[in-house]
Amino acid sequence: MKIKTELTFPAELKDEPIICELCKKFDIILNIVEASFSTATGWSILILEGSEAELDRAFKHLEDSGVIIEESQKIA
């Protein structure tokens, strides 16, 4: 399963390796389509690929970390 998602990172998370952790903690493949970070905030558009269970775990981890999931859609 592939999901394209847009994430927003609050200022307190901008120095955390959250995107890197996704690949290390979960059995998923990640592609960074676009991203921008400043001292105040950050955002990224990612394509995540993996089993539905692993993707669910990854999204739960993001939410629990304080990342805002703006939009997600399944892609072919």
N, C-alpha and C positions, 0 to 999 in steps of 0.2 A: 504494500500500500504506500502511496506517495501523498503527502500533504504539503501544500504551500501555505505558509503562515507569516503573518506580520507581527513582530514583537516590539514592544516599547520597554526600555530599561530606565527606571527611575535613577536619579543622580546617585543615590547611595549604592547602586549596583554597577556603576560604570567601570569600576576597576576590578570587578569580579570576573573570573574566567568561565562564565556561565555557558557560552556556546561551546567552548572546548570540552567542558564537563559532559555535555550531552552525548558526545561520541565515546567518551571513556566510560560513562556510567551505564549507558544503554546500548543495546544491540541495534543501532540505527546508522544510516548513512546520511550525512548532512551536506547540503550545498548552500553556500551563502550567495544569494542572488544579488543582493544590494544591502549596504549598511552604512550608517553614519553615526558617529559618536562625538559628543562635545563634553564640556565640563558640567553641563546641566542635565543632559539626558542622552539617550541613544535609542536607535531603532534598527531593525534589520528585517529583511525579507529572506526567509529560508525555505528550502525544500527538504523535508525530512522523509526518509524512506525506511520502512521496516514493518514488522508485524503490527497488527492493530494493538495487541497487548503492550508491546514495547513503546509504541507511539503514545498510548494512553499514559503509561508510566512517565514518559518524558514530559508530556504536557502537564501532568500533575506536579512534577518536580519544578517546572518553570513557574507555575502558579504559586506553589509553596515558597519559592525563592523571592517572590514579589515582582516577577516579570509580568507585564500586562500583555495578554494575547488579544490583539486587535481583531484579527480575522484569520480564519483557517478554511481551506477548501481542499477537498480530494481532487487529485489530478490523475490523468491517465499515465 
